[in-house]
Amino acid sequence: MRFRLFRLNTILICRFSLFCLIGVLTISLCSGQNRGARGLVSFGASSGFADDTLYLDINQDIAGQLLPFDDLMKIAVTHSPLVKYQNEVANSLNEGYEIAKLQILQNVAGAANYSTGNQVLVSTGALQQGGTSTAQGSTLGQIANGYRVGIDVRFPLYELFGRKHQIRQAQANYKAAVHQRETVELSLKRDLIGIYQDMITTQQLLKILLVDEQASLTALRVGEVEIQKGQITADLMASITSRYVQAKTASEQAKGSFLKNVRYFEALVGMPIQRLKRN
């Protein structure tokens, strides 16, 4: 009877010790993650980017950490070089359209001048008998002195038959540039939606694989203790190790995919991820 009680106590103590060991390993694993002051997981040195650290909270959806998508789209349109180029093309064609409407004024010319001097020749040629000036002499004298203003208007047949077509062509080119800009913005939005959704999906996958990695690491630490005590075979220990390696490989691949999507997202928006987070 005493032997049975002793054996039962021994089994309970062993099980309690094993649970304590698993708890300690789990706590140490959770605290061993590379986290910042606010509990944000760091992706920098382990991802191969020198002097580059990205802090994001893996436990929170990235859509909740970043600005609303409509705001992100506006920022992307503002910073997109291709959209800027299309804006300048549209502005240039709009100026060409305005020039085409005003080009008719090149057929209208004005002239003005002022002159003074001795009008002896004009007056002499206009004198009659008796030394009195005629009305023609006074008129010539008035024309030769003072201001003179004139307008020259020419109206070629091209202005009658061809000008309207040139204006329509300039207007059509401007509208085409505007539509091309809208097409570029639509393409940018499509790309941004795709990479935004890929970033959300890879984050969720990474969360799942990190849990699997933690569980596999805990099993590996327990297996290391048990094999030293001779409680498991070498084949079982190799299987546990292989399971952890697979889980670690999957989590690292998911981490790399997530970071790559984040970098693509930053390139499309034109701003670093830290400046796109909610306040």
C-alpha positions as CSV (number, residue, x, y, z in Angstrom):
1,M,0.0,0.0,0.0
2,R,2.8,2.4,0.9
3,F,4.6,1.5,-2.3
4,R,1.5,2.3,-4.4
5,L,1.1,5.7,-2.7
6,F,4.8,6.5,-3.2
7,R,4.5,5.5,-6.9
8,L,1.4,7.7,-7.3
9,N,3.1,10.7,-5.7
10,T,6.1,10.2,-7.9
11,I,3.9,10.2,-11.1
12,L,2.1,13.3,-10.0
13,I,5.3,15.1,-9.2
14,C,6.7,14.2,-12.7
15,R,3.6,15.4,-14.4
16,F,3.6,18.6,-12.4
17,S,7.3,19.2,-13.3
18,L,6.6,18.5,-17.0
19,F,3.7,21.1,-17.0
20,C,5.9,23.6,-15.3
21,L,8.7,23.0,-17.8
22,I,6.3,23.5,-20.7
23,G,4.9,26.7,-19.1
24,V,8.4,28.1,-18.5
25,L,9.4,27.4,-22.1
26,T,6.3,29.0,-23.5
27,I,6.8,32.1,-21.4
28,S,10.4,32.4,-22.4
29,L,9.5,31.9,-26.1
30,C,6.9,34.6,-26.0
31,S,9.2,37.0,-24.2
32,G,12.0,36.1,-26.6
33,Q,10.3,37.6,-29.6
34,N,12.0,40.7,-31.0
35,R,9.6,43.3,-29.8
36,G,9.9,47.0,-29.4
37,A,8.9,49.3,-26.5
38,R,5.2,49.0,-27.5
39,G,5.2,45.3,-28.2
40,L,5.7,45.6,-32.0
41,V,7.4,42.8,-33.8
42,S,10.6,43.9,-35.5
43,F,11.5,42.8,-39.1
44,G,14.9,44.0,-39.8
45,A,18.1,42.1,-39.3
46,S,16.4,38.7,-39.7
47,S,15.1,39.8,-43.1
48,G,18.4,40.8,-44.6
49,F,17.9,44.5,-44.7
50,A,20.8,46.4,-43.2
51,D,20.0,49.4,-41.0
52,D,16.3,48.8,-41.7
53,T,13.7,47.9,-39.1
54,L,10.0,47.7,-39.6
55,Y,7.8,47.8,-36.5
56,L,4.3,46.4,-37.0
57,D,2.0,44.7,-34.5
58,I,1.4,41.2,-35.9
59,N,-1.4,40.6,-33.4
60,Q,-3.4,43.5,-34.9
61,D,-4.8,43.6,-38.4
62,I,-2.7,45.8,-40.5
63,A,-5.8,47.4,-42.0
64,G,-6.6,48.8,-38.5
65,Q,-3.0,50.1,-38.0
66,L,-2.9,52.0,-41.3
67,L,-4.9,55.0,-42.6
68,P,-8.2,54.3,-44.4
69,F,-7.8,53.0,-47.9
70,D,-9.3,56.1,-49.5
71,D,-6.7,58.3,-47.8
72,L,-3.9,55.9,-48.9
73,M,-5.2,56.1,-52.5
74,K,-5.1,59.9,-52.4
75,I,-1.5,59.9,-51.1
76,A,-0.5,57.4,-53.8
77,V,-2.0,59.6,-56.5
78,T,-0.3,62.7,-55.1
79,H,3.2,61.0,-55.1
80,S,2.9,58.9,-58.2
81,P,5.5,60.1,-60.9
82,L,3.3,58.6,-63.7
83,V,0.3,60.6,-62.5
84,K,2.4,63.7,-62.3
85,Y,3.6,63.2,-65.8
86,Q,0.1,62.8,-67.1
87,N,-0.9,66.0,-65.3
88,E,1.8,67.9,-67.1
89,V,0.8,66.4,-70.5
90,A,-2.8,67.4,-69.9
91,N,-1.8,70.9,-68.9
92,S,0.4,71.3,-72.0
93,L,-2.4,70.2,-74.3
94,N,-4.9,72.4,-72.5
95,E,-2.6,75.4,-73.3
96,G,-2.5,74.3,-76.9
97,Y,-6.2,74.2,-77.0
98,E,-6.4,77.8,-75.7
99,I,-3.8,78.9,-78.2
100,A,-5.8,77.4,-81.0
101,K,-8.8,79.4,-80.0
102,L,-6.9,82.7,-80.0
103,Q,-4.7,82.1,-83.0
104,I,-7.2,83.9,-85.2
105,L,-5.9,87.2,-83.7
106,Q,-2.7,86.8,-85.7
107,N,-4.5,88.0,-88.8
108,V,-5.3,91.3,-87.1
109,A,-2.6,94.0,-86.8
110,G,-2.6,97.6,-85.6
111,A,-0.2,100.5,-86.2
112,A,0.2,103.9,-84.5
113,N,2.8,106.7,-84.7
114,Y,3.2,110.4,-84.2
115,S,5.3,112.9,-86.3
116,T,6.0,116.7,-86.4
117,G,8.2,118.9,-88.6
118,N,8.3,121.4,-91.4
119,Q,5.3,121.0,-93.8
120,V,6.6,123.4,-96.5
121,L,6.5,120.9,-99.3
122,V,3.0,119.9,-98.5
123,S,1.8,123.5,-98.0
124,T,3.6,124.7,-101.2
125,G,2.1,122.0,-103.3
126,A,-1.3,123.0,-102.1
127,L,-1.1,126.9,-102.7
128,Q,-3.3,128.6,-105.3
129,Q,-3.2,132.1,-106.8
130,G,-3.1,135.0,-104.4
131,G,-1.2,133.1,-101.7
132,T,-4.2,131.7,-100.1
133,S,-4.3,128.1,-99.0
134,T,-6.9,125.7,-100.3
135,A,-8.9,123.2,-98.3
136,Q,-6.7,120.4,-99.7
137,G,-3.6,122.1,-98.3
138,S,-5.1,122.3,-94.8
139,T,-6.0,118.6,-95.0
140,L,-2.6,117.5,-96.0
141,G,-1.1,119.6,-93.2
142,Q,-3.3,117.9,-90.6
143,I,-2.4,114.4,-91.9
144,A,1.3,115.1,-91.9
145,N,1.3,116.3,-88.3
146,G,0.1,114.6,-85.2
147,Y,-0.9,111.0,-84.3
148,R,-1.8,108.3,-86.9
149,V,-3.6,105.1,-85.9
150,G,-4.6,102.2,-88.2
151,I,-5.8,98.6,-88.1
152,D,-5.0,95.9,-90.7
153,V,-7.4,93.0,-90.8
154,R,-6.9,90.0,-93.0
155,F,-9.2,87.0,-93.2
156,P,-7.8,84.1,-95.1
157,L,-10.1,81.3,-96.3
158,Y,-8.3,78.9,-93.9
159,E,-9.9,80.8,-91.0
160,L,-13.3,80.2,-92.5
161,F,-12.9,76.5,-93.3
162,G,-9.9,75.1,-91.3
163,R,-9.8,76.9,-88.0
164,K,-12.8,75.1,-86.4
165,H,-11.2,71.7,-87.1
166,Q,-7.9,72.8,-85.6
167,I,-9.7,73.9,-82.4
168,R,-11.6,70.6,-82.2
169,Q,-8.4,68.7,-82.7
170,A,-6.7,70.6,-79.8
171,Q,-9.7,70.1,-77.6
172,A,-9.8,66.3,-78.4
173,N,-6.1,66.0,-77.6
174,Y,-6.7,67.6,-74.2
175,K,-9.6,65.4,-73.4
176,A,-7.6,62.3,-74.4
177,A,-4.8,63.4,-72.0
178,V,-7.4,63.8,-69.2
179,H,-8.8,60.3,-69.9
180,Q,-5.3,58.9,-70.0
181,R,-4.6,60.4,-66.6
182,E,-7.8,58.8,-65.3
183,T,-6.6,55.4,-66.7
184,V,-3.3,55.7,-64.9
185,E,-5.1,56.5,-61.7
186,L,-7.4,53.5,-62.2
187,S,-4.4,51.2,-62.8
188,L,-2.6,52.6,-59.7
189,K,-5.7,51.9,-57.7
190,R,-6.0,48.3,-59.0
191,D,-2.3,47.7,-58.1
192,L,-2.7,49.3,-54.7
193,I,-5.8,47.1,-54.0
194,G,-3.9,44.0,-55.0
195,I,-0.8,44.6,-52.9
196,Y,-2.9,45.9,-50.0
197,Q,-4.9,42.6,-49.9
198,D,-1.7,40.5,-50.3
199,M,-0.2,42.4,-47.3
200,I,-3.3,41.6,-45.2
201,T,-3.3,37.9,-46.3
202,T,0.4,37.4,-45.6
203,Q,0.0,39.0,-42.2
204,Q,-2.8,36.6,-41.2
205,L,-0.7,33.6,-42.5
206,L,2.3,34.8,-40.6
207,K,0.2,35.0,-37.4
208,I,-0.8,31.3,-37.8
209,L,2.6,30.1,-38.7
210,L,4.2,31.9,-35.7
211,V,1.8,30.0,-33.4
212,D,2.8,26.8,-35.1
213,E,6.5,27.7,-34.7
214,Q,6.1,28.3,-31.0
215,A,4.3,25.0,-30.4
216,S,7.0,23.1,-32.4
217,L,9.8,24.8,-30.4
218,T,8.1,24.0,-27.1
219,A,7.9,20.3,-28.2
220,L,11.5,20.4,-29.2
221,R,12.6,21.7,-25.8
222,V,10.6,19.0,-24.0
223,G,12.0,16.4,-26.3
224,E,15.5,17.5,-25.5
225,V,14.8,17.0,-21.8
226,E,13.1,13.6,-22.3
227,I,15.8,12.2,-24.5
228,Q,18.4,13.0,-21.9
229,K,16.4,11.0,-19.4
230,G,16.0,8.2,-21.9
231,Q,12.2,8.5,-22.1
232,I,12.0,8.8,-25.9
233,T,13.9,7.3,-28.8
234,A,16.3,9.0,-31.2
235,D,13.9,8.5,-34.1
236,L,11.1,10.3,-32.2
237,M,13.6,13.1,-31.3
238,A,14.5,13.4,-35.0
239,S,10.9,13.6,-36.0
240,I,10.3,16.4,-33.4
241,T,13.3,18.3,-34.7
242,S,12.2,17.9,-38.3
243,R,8.8,19.2,-37.4
244,Y,10.3,22.3,-35.8
245,V,12.5,22.9,-38.8
246,Q,9.5,22.8,-41.1
247,A,7.5,25.2,-38.9
248,K,10.5,27.6,-38.7
249,T,11.0,27.5,-42.4
250,A,7.4,28.2,-43.1
251,S,7.3,31.1,-40.7
252,E,10.4,32.7,-42.2
253,Q,9.1,32.4,-45.7
254,A,5.8,34.0,-44.6
255,K,7.8,36.8,-42.8
256,G,9.7,37.5,-46.0
257,S,6.6,37.6,-48.1
258,F,4.9,39.9,-45.7
259,L,7.9,42.3,-45.6
260,K,8.1,42.2,-49.4
261,N,4.5,43.1,-49.8
262,V,5.0,46.0,-47.3
263,R,7.9,47.3,-49.4
264,Y,5.8,47.1,-52.6
265,F,3.1,48.9,-50.8
266,E,5.4,51.7,-49.7
267,A,6.7,52.0,-53.3
268,L,3.2,52.5,-54.7
269,V,2.1,54.9,-52.0
270,G,5.4,56.8,-52.1
271,M,5.8,57.1,-48.3
272,P,7.3,54.9,-45.6
273,I,5.0,52.7,-43.6
274,Q,5.7,54.6,-40.4
275,R,4.1,57.7,-41.8
276,L,1.0,55.8,-43.0
277,K,0.0,54.5,-39.6
278,R,-3.0,55.9,-37.7
279,N,-2.3,58.3,-34.8
